[in-house]
Amino acid sequence: MRSHSFFPALIGLLPLVPGSGVVASPCHPHGPGKPGVGHAHPGSGGGSHNGGGHGHGAPGGHHGGGHGGSPGFPFPPFPHGNGTHGGFPPYNGNGSSPVTFTTTVTGDGYTTTVTVTTVTTATADITTTDVTDTTTTGTTITDTTTTTTTTTSTASPTACEDFWLENIAHRGLAPYAIPGYRVFRSVKDFGAVGDGINDDTDAINAAISSGNRCGPGCDGSTTTSALVYFPPGTYLVSRPIIDYYYTQIIGNARCRPIIKASSNFTARWVVDSNPYQNTGNLAWGSTNVFWRQITNFIIDMTAAPLRPAPDDSLAGIHWPSSQATSLTNIEFRMSTNPGAKQRGIFMESGSGGYLGDLTFIGGVIGLEVGNQQFTMRNMVFNNVQTAIRQIWSWGWTYQGVTINNCGVGFDFTSTALDPNVPATLGQYQVGSITILDSSISNTPIGIRIGNPSANDQRSVNNFIFENIALNNVPIAIQDDNVGGVNLPGTPTNTRIVAWGRGDEYTTASQNNTPGEPIDGTFAPFARPVSLVDSSTNRYYARSKPLYTELPASSFLSARAFGAVGNGATDDTNALNQLFAAAAEQGKVAWIDHGQYIVSRTVFIPPGTRITGEAYPQIVSAGEFFNDIANPQPVVRVGTAGGQEGTIEWSDTIVSTRGQQTGAIGIEYNLASAGAGQPSGMWDVHVRIGGFRGSNLQLAQCAKTPEINANNPAAINRDCIGAFMSMHITAPASGLYMENCWFWVADHDIEDEANNSQITVYVGRGLLIESRIGQIWLVGTGVEHHQMYEYQLYETNDIEMGQIQTESAYYQPNPDARFPFPVDQRFHDPVFQPGEDGWGLRIVNSGGIRTYGAGLYSFFNNYDQATCIPERNCQSKIVSIEGAQNDVVLYNLNTVGTTWMTTVNNNYIIPSADNIGMFVASVAYVHTPQLV
């Protein structure tokens, strides 16, 4: 979960005046808090307001303060609480307000007032292409190379109807839902026609909402998962499609269905995944929106009418979301009329997350996004005025972006200005940005950045741009604040080999001193050859397999093999038989939705391909997994001790039930480095506690900050949920992981718990000790474990693209010594009294390349009122130990920690020297020269 608890008054630029309000726990507000300090300024929507508390209240309170004006959106970086905002185009709800506006930003534990001015980029002289929907579109995913290719062709009806998902038997079971609940539902079963003539809005929304599901007004639920399927066709909609919690919305991958906004469409979003309510709040707190997907579609807005000013923009998908969510294999078709002001995706908040394999055609902005952190890969922009506009960020990684014939490629100039200080002291909203392995062609301005003034903190706007090909881009990087050109381009071909802005730490003399500033080109660090395509020097990347070439007969159902998935029956044997048969027969194991209880380890042999329906759960239970001295994997991939071969695994959750002191969620043993291509895991998550059937919910594991848990006898051992989330063992190698989240629940997800915090203990997060390595972690997150989130031990050649962690909220009560003792078989770190677990620990490892890391500590024994602003929720969060053989951390961002990095227990980088927006941030750290 993402906490975003205290925002330090725009780095001191904004004066605090008395106000009133209450604070909230960062991800999940609940319960009353004490009055805080806020601001009082006129509201742009009419009226005035006093702001909510800024962090001086007790933890656990709701966001405070009413807001003048009509409903609007919570301006980044944090969602507001109760009340309404006056918005501004394109973000406001029902309100009307000017382009320049003043609003109160109320988040968990802080309130501040900002004035925001939006600047619309003038339409560039670009080539435009009218797009029609007269052809049926299919997709081909090339998943053995570093790129994904989307092709458009006219497909026969037979080819469209042969998509396996449409033709297999649907046996999914939701054991805690109402009787007769349907997990799989086709929109045509609810009356959708898909002929491009009839209005299918009501039928689609009925398909999504049917079955007493978790819609607006429900805090969250794991009990009503759904896979909503769209057969080929053109689905005309006149109002938004409303997404629900825990939903996969999937189109036919052979012939992607078209969702077409009608000529009388007047709403703000074609697909609304998190609609604003009459209160002005989102239906779900954006940092609590998990486990949802939209994939295999064309969103067509070309027929939609122009909207009247000021609320005059239209976006294909509204997506304020967080971990374990994704948008993939979607094409956005937008009007080339500049008056249409259409966007492909609009995202204003959350804590993500992953987007990939997207194409944007036409429109004023392709992606308009703000979020704490995100990874976005393999996106194509054709003929868009501005391909990407970043509203705000803490850390962001763009990989494999292709921009053609646009006016501006990337725009990172979003600002928030305080009316009480000169405009030259404007605070840039965009934090760390990493762009790698991308290309821009026939575009006047490649990248627009803001150059913070001398009075701004220097870690604002940290940038790392690496391996970006340019063709006919006259201005490669434009410094928008001073109106100058920071890096000129060329009318022919050139390349940004490496360009950065921020502070670097590379020499021993920098220990406990400010970093050396960089602002321009620099010599990049060599990439490990095992991780890249030798012809392009791009990192290997691979899209989730869609199996479009396979018929329904190539899929084997878990239910057909006797698995029940009812949350009670022991399904161990059935799942083992399923995976063995799939590997032997060369077929795909289809895990029908359900909660599959296993009493012994489930084995996945080499050659297995697995995918799941609406995130089925494999859940350990029983004494086999409850021996802390003899830990056992819930799922083992390849035999213990190592085995050659590959697997593909997607859309599955691994969990535990009750006390499981010896459970390792996933043990990965396969040596895939020499197998022709790596193995792959996509949307495979480990979730411990907080869900129905876990027996690790509020009733069993309520938080207890008042007890002394450093007395081991006081710890509730019934809430020890697992030994470790995932272990990549020493013989293993060659693994690509994308959008995988390993989460120890910090709150109860189910609606009746009202997002209440809980304490669940898991000893270790992700341990990688592969000797060979060749491992890619793309858009992964690990949270709330005892000793560490990520540990790399005596390993090599690992690329990590925007990793994200949160330290356990309960620490240091108990601290990282309890409840699990040190076990040297797993190379555990040793802690002193009062110390918290590591966000990232790297021991005797080399060839490590991290392209964005957000490592956060938001609490000290569930309290954050003082530790966030003082940056002492914990003392240190990154440890690099032993022989430092070429470890590079690009765009390292931390929250709540006094020291950002230690090397061999030497304190190297103080966060106080590197405070930017909300996070402390450095452009890069390179270890061999540090000590």
N, C-alpha and C positions, 0 to 999 in steps of 0.2 A: 504494500500500500504506500501511497505516497503521502508523506506529510509535508505540509508547506505551512509552517506554523507562524513564523515571525518574519515580517519584511521590514527592514530597518529604515523606514521613512525615506525611501529613495536615497540611501547613503547620506543621510543628514541634510539633504537639500530642502526638505519640507519641515516647517515648524510644527510642533505639536501644540495643540490647545485642548483644553478640557472637553471631554465628550463622555459618552456613556456606552456601555455594551458589555458583552461577555465573550469569552474566548472558547475555542473548541479544540478538541483533540484533532490532530492534523488531518487524518483521513476520514474520520467518522465522527461527526459531532453528536454529542448527546449529553443531556443533563445541564443544569444551571452552572454558570460561572460567576465570577465577581466582576464588578465594573472595571473597565480599563480606561485607557487614555485614547482619545480619538481626535478628530478634526471637525471643524464646522465651516462649511462653505456652501454657497448656493448650489442647488441641484439643477442641472441643465434641463431636466424634464419639467421644470416648474417646481417651486417650493424650495425648502432648504431642509437640512438634516444635520443631526449630530452623528458622528461616526461611531462605529463599534470599538470594542476594546482592542488594544494592540499587543496584548500579551501579559498583562498584569493580573489577569484573573486566574481562577483555579482551572486546572486542566479538565477537559471534558464538557465544557459548556458549548451551547449553540452560538453561532455567529450573531453578533448583536447589531442593533441599529436599524431604524427605518430609513428609507432613502426617498428623497423627493423625486417626483417625475413618474412617468409611466414605465411599464415593464421593459427591461432591457437585458443586456448580457453582463456577466461579471468580467470586467476588464482584466486582462492578464496582469500579474501571473496567477491570481488566485480567485476561486469562486467566492462570491459574496454570500451573506447569510440571509435572514428573513428580511423582507422589504423589497422595494423595486428601485430600479435605476432608470434614469433617462439614458437611452442608448445613443448611438450614432451610426450612420450607415457605414458599413453594411452590417453592423452588429446588433442594432437595437431590436427589441421585440415589437411591441405595439406602439411604442412612443415615437415622438417626432422631436428632433434636436438638430442643431447645426453641425457642420463638419468639425468645427473646433468646439470642444465641450469640456466641462469640469465634472468629475464624478468621484464618488468615494469608492475606494477599493478596500473591501473588508474580507480578510481571510482568517484562517485559523490562528488567532492570537495576535492580530495586528489590524490596524486600520490606517489608511493614509488617503490623502486627496491628491488627485493629479488632474492636470489639464492635458488633453491629448489633441493633437492636430494631425489629421490625415492628409496625405498628399497623393493625389492621383497622378500617376505618370502619364505624360502626354502620349497619345497614340503614335507609335513609330511607323515609319514607312516600311511596312512589312507585307510580304506576300500572304494573301488569304486564300483559303480554299473552302468553298461551300460543301457541306457534308449532308448527304441524304441517307435515308434508311431503307433504300430500295433493295439492298442486298442483305442476305443472311450472312452473318459473320461467325467464323469459327476461329479457333485458336490452336496454335501449336507451341508447346513449351519445349524448348531445347534445354534439357536439364543436365547435360553432361559437359557444358561449357561454362565460361564465366559470364555469359549473358543469356537473357531470355528473349526469344523472338516471337512477336505476335504477327500473325499473317491473317489477311482478310480475303475471303473467297466466297463464292456462292456455293453453298452446300446443298446436297439433295435432301429431301425430307427423310429418306431412309437413313442417311448418315446421321442426321440430327436425332432421330428416334433411337439410335443405337447406343446412346450414352448409358453407361452401366448403372448409374445412380437411379435413373428413371425405371429401370427394368428389374432390378433385384427385388427379392421379397423384403418387406419392411416389418421387422419384428421388434423394434426398439421398445424398451420398457422403462417407464419412470416410476420407480417403486413407491415414492412418497407423494405422487400426484393423485388427483381425483380418479375414481374408477373410470375406465375407458379412455384415459388420456392418450392422445396421439402424439408421438414424438415426431415422426415424419408426416408432413402435410404438404401436398401439392396445391398451389394456388388455384389450379383448375378444379380441384375438388370443392372449392368454396365459391365457384361461379365465375372465376376469371376467364376471359375469352382469349385474349392475346392476339386480336386481329387488327389492332391499331385504330379501331373505329369505336368500339364500345368502351365505356369508362369502367376500368377495372379497379378503381381505388378501393371501393368498399370490400370487394372480394379479397383483395390482397391483405388489407388490414384485418379482415376477419380471419384469414389463414394464420396471420401472425399472432393474434390475440386469443384465439379460441382455446378453451381449456383452463380458465381461471389462472392465467399466467401472470408473471410479474411485470406489470405495466406501470405507467406513471402513478405514483402514490405508494408503490411497494419499494421498500428500501433495497431489497436484493433477495435472491433465492437461487438455490442450486437444484430445486426439486422439480422444476417445470422446464427442462431443456426442450428445445425444438429445433428441427431442421426444416426450414421452409424452402420448398423447391419450386423453381420456375422452369417449366418446359420451354422450348423455343417459341418465339413469337414476339410481337410488339404489344406491350402492355401500356395502354393510355391511362394516365392519371391526371386528375384535376386538383388533387389535394395531396399533402405529403403522405408518404408511406411511413408509418410510425414503427420503429424497431422496438423490441422488448428485450428485457434482461435475459442473458444466457441463450442467445439465438444465433444459429447459423442460417444465413440467407444465401442460398446457393442456386446459381443458374446452370443451365445445360452447358457444359464446357466445350462440347463439340460445335454447338451453334448458340453462341451467347444470346440470351434474350435481351430485348431492348425495353427499357423503362422510359417512356416518352412523356414529357410534360406537355399537356394539351395547350391549345391556343387560348384557353380561358384559365390557365393556371396562374394563381395570384399569390401563393404563399412564398416563403423565403427559401425553403429547401425541398427538393424532390424526395429525398429520403432523409428523415429526421431520426437520428439514433438516440437523441436525448432532448426531447422537446421542452421548451420553456413553459412554465406553468403560470397561472394568473398571479402568483406571488412574485414573479420575476425570477424565480429559481429554476434551475434545470430539474428535470424529473428525477434524475439520480445525480448525486455528487460526482463530478467528472473524475475525481481521483478514486472512485469506488466502482467504476464500470469495467467489469472483467468478462472474459470468456464469451466473446462474440466475434462473428466474422460476416463479411459480405464478399462474395467472390463470383466471378464469371458473369459479368453483365456489361451492357452498354447503356449509359445514361445519356439520353438525348434531350437537350434543352432548346434545340434550334427553332421549334415552333412556339415556344413560350412567348407571351407578349412582353413588351417593355413595361417595367414597373415605374410608377410615379415616384419622383423624389420626395423626401430624402431617403426613404426606405426602399431603394430602387434596385437592389441586387438580388440575384438568384444563384443558389449553389446546388450542385448535384447531390452532395451528401454533407450533412451536418454531423460531425464526428468528435465531440468532446469525450474522450475515452482514455483508458489506462491499460495496464498490463494484460497479456493474454488476449489481445484483440488484434484484428487485422482487416485491411481492405486489400484485395489482391485480384489480379486479372480483370480489371475494369477499364473500359474506355469511356471518356467523357467527351461528348460532342456538344459544343457550345456555339452560339451565334457569333458571327464575325462582325455584326453591327456593333460599333463601339458604344452605342447608347444602351445596349442590353445589359452591360455590366455583370456578365455571368462569370461565376467561379466554378471550378470543378469540385473541390473539397474545401469546406470551411471548418476549422477546428480552433476553438478559442481557449481551451483549458484541458487539464487532465494530467496523467502521468503514465505515458506510454512506454513502449508500444511499437508497432511495426506496420508499415505500408510498403507494398511492392508490386511490381509487374502492372503498372498503371500507365495509361496513355491519355493525353489531354490534347484536344484539337479545338482551336479557336478560343474565344472568350477573352475577358479582360485580365483574369488571373487564373492560373491553373490550380495551384495550391495556395491557400491563405491559412496559415497555421500558427498556433501558439500552444505550448505544452511544456511541462517540466523537462522531459527528454523524449527523444524518439529516434528510431532508425528507419530510414527510407531508402529503398533500393530498387534499381531497375525501373526508372520512370522516364517516359518519353513525352516531350512537349513540342507540339507542332503548331506554329502560327498563333501563339498566345501573346497578348500584349506584354504581360509580365508572367513568366513561367511560375516562379515561386516568390511569394511575399511572406516573410517571417514576421509575425506579430510580436512574439516574445519567445524566450527559451532560457533554460539553464544550460542544457547541453543537447546537441543535435548532430546526427551523422547522416550525410547524404552519400550514397555509394551507387555508382553506375547510372548517373542521370544523363540523359541525352536531350539537348535543347536545340531545336531547329527553327529558324525563321521567326524568332520572337523579337519583341522590342527590348526587353530586359530579361536576363536569365535569372539571377538571384537578386532579391532586394532585401537587404538586412538593415534598413535605415529607420525602423519604427522607433519612435521616441515618446516619452511622457514628460511634459514640461510643467513645472510648478509656477503658477501665476505670480508668486511672490519673489521670484529670483529672475535674473536676466536669462533670456532665451539661450545665451551662449553656454549656460550651465545645464543644458538639457540632458536628461538621463536616458541613455539608449536602453531599450527594452530587450534587445537581443544579446544573449550571452555567448557561450562557446558554440562555434559552428565548425564542423569538419566536413569537407567535400573531398572525395577521392574517386579516382577512376571514372571520370565523367568527360563529356564533350559538349561544346557549344559551337554552333555554326550559324553563319548568316544572321547575326544578332548584334545590333549596334553597341549595347553595353552588356558585358558578360556578367559582372558582379557589382552591385552597388553596396557600399558599406558606409557607415558613419564613423567619423574620426572623433572620438571623445576629446573634449577640451582639456587643457592642462589641469583644470580643477576637478575633472572626473577621476574616479578610481581607474588605475591603468589596466586592471584586468577586465574591465568592461569590453565587450566586443572582442573576445579572443577568437582568432581565426586560424585554421590550418587548412590550406588548399594544396592538394598533392595529386599529381598525374592527371591534369585536366587538359585535354586537347582543344585547341581553338582553331576555327577556320572562318575567315572573314568576320572577325570580331574587332572592330576598330578600338574599342576601349575594353581592355580585359578586366580591370578593377577600377572603379570610379569612387573616389572619396567624396561622398555627397555633401558632407558637412562644410567643406571648404570650397566645393565646386571644382575641384581639380581632378586630375587623372593620377591615380596612385601607381597604376601599371598600364602602360599603353599596350594596345593590341597590334594587330596587323591585318591587312586585307587578304593575306595568304594564311598558310598553316603555321601554327606555333604551338607551344605547350607551356603550361604552368607546371614546372617540375616540382617546385615546393615554394610556397609563399605563406608567411605567417605574421600574426600580430599577437602580442602578449609578452609574457615573461618566460624565459627559459632557465632551467637549472641543469647545468652540465659540469660544473667545476667544483673542486673541493673548497675553494675560497667562498663559495656561495652558501656554505652551511650556516643556517640560522641568519641569513642576510637576504635582502631583496634579490630577486632574480634579475638576470640581464634582459633588457627589453629587446625584442625583435619587431621589426616593422618593414617587411619586404621579403625578398627572395632569400632562401637559405639552402644549404646543401642537405638534401634529404638523407635519412638513414636507409641503408640498403634493406630491401625486403628479402626475407628468407626465400630461397628459390623454390622450396617445396610448397610454398603457399600461393604462388602466382603462375599465370600463364606466361610462358617464356616469350611468346611473340608480342605480347602487349604490356607485360609487367603489371597487369591487373590482378588483383586478388581473385582467387576462385570464388564463384558464387553459384548457387543452384536453387532453382525454384521448386516449390512443393510439387511433387508429381500429381497429376490429375488423372492419369490412366485413361486418357481419351481413346487410346488405341485398343483398349481391352473390352470385350463383350461382358455381359452380366455373368456368363458361365465361368469367367475367370476369377470370381470372387467367392470366397468361402465364409459363411456366416458363423459367428460364435454361437448363436442360438441353435443353428442346425447341428452343431457339434455337441449339443447338450448343455451348454452354459445357460444359466437362468437369468442372472443379472438382477435379482430381486432384493439384493442387500442382505440376504439371509443364507442362501444356499452356498455351499462350498463349490466354487467353480474352478478349482485349481486344475484338476485333470482335464476338464473340457478345454480350457484355454491352452494347456500344453499340447493337447492333441490337435487343436486348431492350428497353432503356429508350426508344429512339425509337419502337418499335412500341406500347409501353404508353401513351406520351403521345399518339400519333396516334389510337389506337383507344379511348382513355378507359378502359383496363383497368389492372389492378394487376400490376406486375412481381413475380413470386415467385422469389426467389433460393433455389433448392434448396441444402441444406447442402453445403458443399465449400470448398476452398481455391482461389480463382480467381486465377491469375497473370495480371498485365497488364503489358505492355511499353510502353504509351503511356497517355495520360490517358483515363479513362472519363468520358463526358459524360452528365449527367442534364438533360434539357431541361425547361422549365416544363410543368406539367400532368402530370408523372410521379408515380405512386404506387408505392412500393416497400415490400416487407416480406420478411423472411428467415426461414429455417428453422434454428432452433438456432444462431443467430449465424454465418452463413456469412462467410467472409473474402474481401475483395478485397485482393490482395497485389501491390505493385509489385515489379518486378525488372528489372535491366538498366541500360545506360548512359544511357538517356533520362532517368532520374531521378537520375543520379549526377554532375551538374554543379553545383557549389556556386554558381557565378556565374550560372547560368540555371535557377533552380528551376522545377519543373513539378508541377502537382497530380496526385495519383493519381486523385482523383475531383473533377470540376468540375461544380458545380451552376449552370446558367445560363452564358451566354457571357461571356468575359472582357470587361470594360468595362461590364457591366451589362445586364440583360434583365428585362422585367416578367413576372410570373406567380408561381405557387405550386407547391410540391411537398409530398408526404407521404412520410416515409422512416422505417422502424423496423427494429429487430432485425438489425443488420448491424455487422461489424467491418471497419475499414480498417487495413491493415498494410503493412509493407515487408519485403523479403528482402535480407539482407546490407548492404553499404555502399551507401547511397542519400543522398549528401550534398545532393542537390537535390530531394528528395521533399517535397511539401506534402500531407499526408494528405487534407484536404478543402478546396477553395476554393469559397466560397459567394458568388455574384454576383447572386442574384435580388432584384429590387425588388418586395417583396410588400406593402408598406405600403398601397398604394392598390388592392389586388386583391380587396377584399371581406373577406378574412380572411388572417391570417398563414400562412406556411408552417410546417411542423412537422417536428421530428426527435425521435424517441423511441427510447431504447436504441440509439443509433448511437454506437459507440465507436471510438477510434483507439488501437491497441495496437502499440507498437514494441518488438520483441525479446522474448526469454524464452519463446518457444513453438516447437513443432516446425515446421520449415519456414522459420523466420525467419533461420537461420544467424547468429543473434545470441544464442546460448545460452552456457552455462557453458564448453563446449569452445572457443568462439571469444572470449568476452568476460568471462573471470573478472576479478574486481576486482583492482586492483594498487595498494593504498594506499602500498606501499613505494617506488614510483618517484616521481620529480619530474615530474609531468605538466604543470607550468607551463613546462617545456621542450617546445615543440610537437612536437619530433622524437620525444619519448618516448610520445606519445599513440598508441594503437592505432586508426588511422584506419579499419581494417576494421570497427570497431564504431560508426561514425557512421551511425545508422539512418535519419535523416530531417532535413530542413531545418526543418520546422514541422509541428505537428499539424493546426491548422485556421486558416484565414484567412477572415474575413468582410470583404469588400472595401468600399471607399468607396461604390460605387453601391448596394450591397445594403441591404435594410431588411425589417422585418416578418417576424421569425423567432422561433418558439417552440421552445425546446430543453428536453427533460425527460429526466433520468436518463442523461446522456451523460458518459462518462469517457474522458479522453485521458491515457493512461498510457505512460510510458517505463519499461520493465521494470527494476526494481531487483533482481530475482531470477529465476531460471529456474523456470518454473511446473511443468515436467514432473516426474513422480514420481521418476525416477531421480536427479534433481539435488538432491533433499532440500532444496529451497528455498534453494539456495546463492545468495549475492549475486553480481551481475554489474555491469559498467559498460557502459552503452549511451548514446551521445551523440545528443541531438536539440536543435537550436538554440533553438527557440521553441515555446511552448505554443499558446494560443488568442489570436489577434490580432483585435480588433474595431476597425475603422476606418470603420464605416458612418456616413455623414454625417447621415442621418435617424434612424437607430437603430430604435426600436420593436422591441426585442429583449428576450425573457424567457429567463433561464437558471434553470431549476427543478431543484434537486438535481444540479448538475454538479460534476465534479472534474477537475483538471488537475495532473499530477505529474511531477517529476524532469526538467524541461527545463533547458537551460543558462542562458538570459538571463532568462526570465520564465515564469510559468505563465499568468496572465491579463494581457493588455495592452489597455487601452482608449485609443485614440488619436483625438482630434478627433471624438468621437462624442457622441450624445445619447440620452436616454430609454431607459435600460436598467434592468430589474429583475433582480436576482440573489438567489435564495432558497437559502441555505445552500450557498455555494461552499466548496470544500475543496482545499487544495494541500499538497504536500510539496516542499521543495527537493531538488535532486539530492544523493544521499548522498556522492558523491565530492568535491563542492566543499568547500574551495577548492583541491583538487588534482586537476585544474586548477580555477582560479577561473572566474568568468563571462566572461572574455575569450576562452576557448578551449573547443573547437577552432574554433568559428565566429567569423569576424571580423565587425565591425560592418557592416551593410548598410543604408544610409540609405533605400533604397527601401522598407524595411519598418519604418522609424522605430525602429531598435534603440536601446536604452539604451547608454550608454558607461560602462564600469566601470574602477575603479582596481585595481591589484594586490591580491589577497587578498579581493576582494569576491565574494559569492554572488549568484545570480539573484534577481529579485523574485518574491514570491508574487503580488502584485497591483500593477500600475503603471497609473495613470490620468493621461493627458496632455491638457490643453485640452479637457476633456469636461464636460458638464452633464446634469442630469436623471438622475443615477446614484443608484439606490436599492438598497442591499445589505441584505438581511434575514438576517443570519447569515453569518459568514465564519470558517472555521477554516484558518489559514495556519501551517503547521508546518515547523520545521527540526529534524530529529532527529539529524543527524550532522555532524561535522567530519572530512572524509576518513575516513569509515566508523567513526569513534570517537565515542562519546557518553558515556563514563564521567564526564567533567567538564563538557562543554559544556551538557548538559541542565540539571543543577542550577544551573550558573552563568549560564544563559540567554545563552550566547554562541556557540552553534553558528554563527550568523551575526549581523552587526551590525544589519541593518535588513531589513524584509520587505515594507512597503507604501510606495509612492512616489506622491504626488499632485503633479503638476507643471503649470506654466503658469497659465492663467486658471482658477480654481476656480469654475465656474459651477454651484453647487448640487450638491455631492457629499455623500451621506449614507451612512455605514457604521453600520448597527445591529448590535449584538452582535458586535463584532470580537474574535476570539480568536486568540492566537498562542502558539507553543511554540518555545523555543530561540533566541529573538532578543532582542538587547539593547534595540532600539528597535522599538516596534510600528508607528509611522507617521512618515514624513518628509513635509514639504510644501516644495517648491522647495528641497530639500536641507537644510532646517532640521529638526533633530531635535525632534520634538514630544512624543511619548508614550513614556516609558520603561516597559518591561514590569515593572521592579521595583516600580513604584508600583501595579501592577494585578494582582498575582498572586492568583488565587482558589484553585481546586482544584489542577489540574495546569497549566492554561493561564493566561496573562495575558489579562484580559478587560475591555473597556469597553462601556458600554451604547450609546453612539453617538458618532460623530465627524461634525461638519459643517464643511466646509472654508472657506466664503467668509470667515469671521471669524478664521481661525486665523493668517494672516500677511498 
